């Protein structure tokens, strides 16, 4: 049996869980998330306020989805209570970020500014002009938007300039050596 799949998920008192036909919905103080669930995965709410994820059979596909949907459900509960955030650092001369009515505006060495509108459920914060935070309740969307921002100017290995995740280590290369 899946080690991750058999773990129980504790649901706080301020979070509502609804198991609809083929989908699950989790509603909390920060918002609501809905995801579809395959037929061979069953989510049961126990009396003590915890959720259990069960699978219908021991087929390979069911075993694969068992742990996955338990993790997705746990992330949904965390998202509607605490939320998720990714922090991006910008390194480079003249690199800066600004907010313009919810749109992230980046100056990263191009001849023009790059504008990234915030998708539904995502909020940008610019702490200093080189630190960007992507905030939202859905972990998947937060990660995708952070990756989109990073892909505009990924870090390069020679000088280390670019947009990188907080704590990311860039393997530096030696430049040309003269004879």
Protein Blocks (a to p, Z undefined) as FASTA:
>chain_A
ZZklmpccdddfkbccdddehiacdddfkbccdddddfkbccdddfkopacdddfblcfk
lmmmmmmmmmmmmmmmmmmmnopadddddedehiacddeehiacddehiabdcdddddeh
iacddfblmbccdddfblklmmmmmmmmmmmmgcdfklopacddehiacddddddddZZ
